[in-house]
Amino acid sequence: VQLVESGGGLVQPGGSLRLSCAVSGFTSELYALSWFRQVPGKEREGLACVEMRARSSIYADSVKGRFSVSRDDAKKMVYLQMRSLEREDTAVYYCARPGPVSGFGCSQGLDSTAMDYWGKGILVTVSS
């Protein structure tokens, strides 16, 4: 199983960025997929989870209305569209797969302890 994030970098406050995560090694269309972020010294924060076949998605209150998760199962990709970025959004962003504790779905899709596979993460810096 592999999850590989891309699309990070430097963006100005108020700007937008789309992160991508390429997944492989499993039948991704049968699993939910999640996004997390982590700032040094803080716990990893769950941001969004999209159910299999994009039936539904859930968001953390901190990003609801600004971030949007989507997936393209034909391309084996999951995306996180981020808008109205703030300096506080600066973090390393991770995609992850919910594991059996979460029923491989989004029931615990924002709980880092419920993930069974992680990408290596990618840095997003929001700064002028």
NUZA-801871 format. One record per residue (C-alpha): residue in three letters; x, y, z. Coordinates in nm, 3 decimals. Each point is the difference from the previous one (the first is absolute). Layout:
BEGIN
+------+---------+---------+---------+
| code |       u |       v |       w |
+------+---------+---------+---------+
|  ALA |       X |       Y |       Z |
...
+------+---------+---------+---------+
***
This chain:
BEGIN
+------+---------+---------+---------+
| code |       u |       v |       w |
+------+---------+---------+---------+
|  VAL |   0.000 |   0.000 |   0.000 |
|  GLN |   0.130 |   0.343 |  -0.092 |
|  LEU |  -0.136 |   0.351 |   0.035 |
|  VAL |   0.205 |   0.283 |  -0.151 |
|  GLU |  -0.092 |   0.364 |   0.049 |
|  SER |   0.085 |   0.279 |  -0.243 |
|  GLY |  -0.091 |   0.361 |  -0.069 |
|  GLY |   0.131 |   0.165 |   0.313 |
|  GLY |   0.210 |   0.313 |   0.014 |
|  LEU |  -0.013 |   0.369 |   0.081 |
|  VAL |  -0.325 |   0.192 |  -0.036 |
|  GLN |  -0.101 |   0.349 |   0.108 |
|  PRO |  -0.268 |   0.060 |   0.262 |
|  GLY |  -0.340 |  -0.004 |  -0.163 |
|  GLY |   0.126 |  -0.222 |  -0.278 |
|  SER |  -0.097 |  -0.348 |  -0.112 |
|  LEU |   0.184 |  -0.326 |  -0.044 |
|  ARG |  -0.100 |  -0.349 |  -0.102 |
|  LEU |   0.175 |  -0.298 |   0.150 |
|  SER |  -0.003 |  -0.335 |  -0.175 |
|  CYS |   0.056 |  -0.348 |   0.135 |
|  ALA |   0.077 |  -0.294 |  -0.227 |
|  VAL |  -0.101 |  -0.332 |   0.152 |
|  SER |   0.111 |  -0.346 |  -0.104 |
|  GLY |   0.030 |  -0.356 |   0.123 |
|  PHE |  -0.365 |  -0.043 |   0.094 |
|  THR |  -0.345 |   0.025 |  -0.153 |
|  SER |  -0.037 |   0.365 |   0.092 |
|  GLU |  -0.359 |   0.034 |  -0.120 |
|  LEU |  -0.106 |  -0.230 |   0.284 |
|  TYR |   0.155 |   0.216 |   0.272 |
|  ALA |  -0.054 |   0.341 |   0.150 |
|  LEU |   0.296 |   0.240 |  -0.014 |
|  SER |   0.092 |   0.278 |   0.240 |
|  TRP |   0.213 |   0.313 |   0.027 |
|  PHE |   0.187 |   0.112 |   0.310 |
|  ARG |   0.250 |   0.268 |   0.088 |
|  GLN |   0.258 |   0.050 |   0.269 |
|  VAL |   0.184 |   0.299 |   0.137 |
|  PRO |   0.322 |  -0.068 |   0.194 |
|  GLY |  -0.077 |  -0.046 |   0.366 |
|  LYS |  -0.369 |  -0.063 |  -0.059 |
|  GLU |  -0.211 |  -0.310 |  -0.053 |
|  ARG |  -0.091 |  -0.111 |  -0.348 |
|  GLU |  -0.334 |   0.158 |  -0.092 |
|  GLY |  -0.264 |  -0.173 |  -0.213 |
|  LEU |  -0.132 |   0.229 |  -0.272 |
|  ALA |  -0.223 |  -0.193 |  -0.237 |
|  CYS |  -0.109 |  -0.349 |  -0.096 |
|  VAL |  -0.173 |  -0.115 |  -0.318 |
|  GLU |  -0.193 |  -0.326 |  -0.005 |
|  MET |   0.042 |  -0.267 |  -0.266 |
|  ARG |  -0.143 |   0.107 |  -0.335 |
|  ALA |  -0.024 |   0.352 |   0.145 |
|  ARG |  -0.338 |  -0.079 |   0.154 |
|  SER |   0.060 |   0.257 |   0.270 |
|  SER |   0.273 |   0.192 |   0.176 |
|  ILE |   0.064 |   0.150 |   0.341 |
|  TYR |   0.207 |   0.298 |   0.107 |
|  ALA |   0.159 |   0.142 |   0.309 |
|  ASP |  -0.163 |   0.321 |   0.120 |
|  SER |   0.330 |   0.181 |  -0.046 |
|  VAL |  -0.010 |  -0.046 |  -0.380 |
|  LYS |  -0.370 |  -0.041 |  -0.076 |
|  GLY |  -0.100 |   0.236 |  -0.279 |
|  ARG |   0.362 |   0.063 |  -0.103 |
|  PHE |   0.131 |  -0.347 |  -0.084 |
|  SER |  -0.159 |  -0.256 |  -0.229 |
|  VAL |   0.094 |  -0.366 |  -0.040 |
|  SER |  -0.059 |  -0.193 |  -0.319 |
|  ARG |   0.115 |  -0.318 |  -0.168 |
|  ASP |   0.048 |  -0.144 |  -0.346 |
|  ASP |   0.000 |  -0.376 |   0.033 |
|  ALA |   0.081 |  -0.053 |  -0.367 |
|  LYS |   0.326 |   0.187 |   0.056 |
|  LYS |   0.044 |  -0.133 |   0.355 |
|  MET |   0.029 |   0.351 |   0.131 |
|  VAL |  -0.143 |   0.194 |   0.292 |
|  TYR |   0.012 |   0.378 |   0.018 |
|  LEU |  -0.023 |   0.273 |   0.260 |
|  GLN |  -0.099 |   0.337 |  -0.141 |
|  MET |   0.094 |   0.274 |   0.245 |
|  ARG |  -0.132 |   0.355 |  -0.029 |
|  SER |   0.029 |   0.321 |   0.204 |
|  LEU |   0.320 |  -0.130 |   0.150 |
|  GLU |   0.124 |   0.152 |   0.324 |
|  ARG |   0.343 |   0.002 |   0.161 |
|  GLU |  -0.141 |  -0.245 |   0.254 |
|  ASP |  -0.046 |  -0.253 |  -0.281 |
|  THR |   0.376 |  -0.036 |  -0.028 |
|  ALA |   0.073 |  -0.365 |   0.073 |
|  VAL |   0.109 |  -0.331 |  -0.142 |
|  TYR |  -0.301 |  -0.159 |  -0.170 |
|  TYR |  -0.057 |  -0.373 |  -0.017 |
|  CYS |  -0.239 |  -0.229 |  -0.176 |
|  ALA |  -0.094 |  -0.320 |   0.177 |
|  ARG |  -0.220 |  -0.304 |  -0.027 |
|  PRO |  -0.257 |  -0.072 |   0.273 |
|  GLY |   0.054 |  -0.350 |   0.131 |
|  PRO |  -0.214 |  -0.270 |   0.161 |
|  VAL |  -0.063 |   0.206 |   0.315 |
|  SER |  -0.187 |   0.243 |  -0.224 |
|  GLY |  -0.159 |  -0.279 |  -0.201 |
|  PHE |   0.217 |   0.120 |  -0.289 |
|  GLY |  -0.241 |   0.292 |  -0.021 |
|  CYS |  -0.034 |   0.349 |   0.140 |
|  SER |  -0.163 |  -0.093 |   0.332 |
|  GLN |   0.331 |   0.083 |   0.167 |
|  GLY |   0.149 |   0.162 |  -0.306 |
|  LEU |   0.137 |   0.301 |   0.189 |
|  ASP |   0.164 |  -0.206 |   0.273 |
|  SER |   0.368 |  -0.056 |  -0.071 |
|  THR |   0.003 |  -0.316 |   0.212 |
|  ALA |  -0.258 |  -0.158 |  -0.232 |
|  MET |   0.221 |   0.022 |  -0.311 |
|  ASP |   0.196 |  -0.303 |  -0.115 |
|  TYR |   0.213 |   0.150 |  -0.278 |
|  TRP |   0.153 |   0.345 |  -0.042 |
|  GLY |   0.177 |   0.200 |  -0.262 |
|  LYS |   0.329 |   0.165 |   0.086 |
|  GLY |  -0.154 |   0.346 |   0.003 |
|  ILE |   0.057 |   0.321 |  -0.187 |
|  LEU |   0.069 |   0.349 |   0.128 |
|  VAL |  -0.239 |   0.288 |  -0.057 |
|  THR |   0.123 |   0.343 |   0.102 |
|  VAL |  -0.238 |   0.294 |   0.007 |
|  SER |   0.203 |   0.318 |   0.010 |
|  SER |   0.037 |   0.334 |  -0.173 |
+------+---------+---------+---------+
***
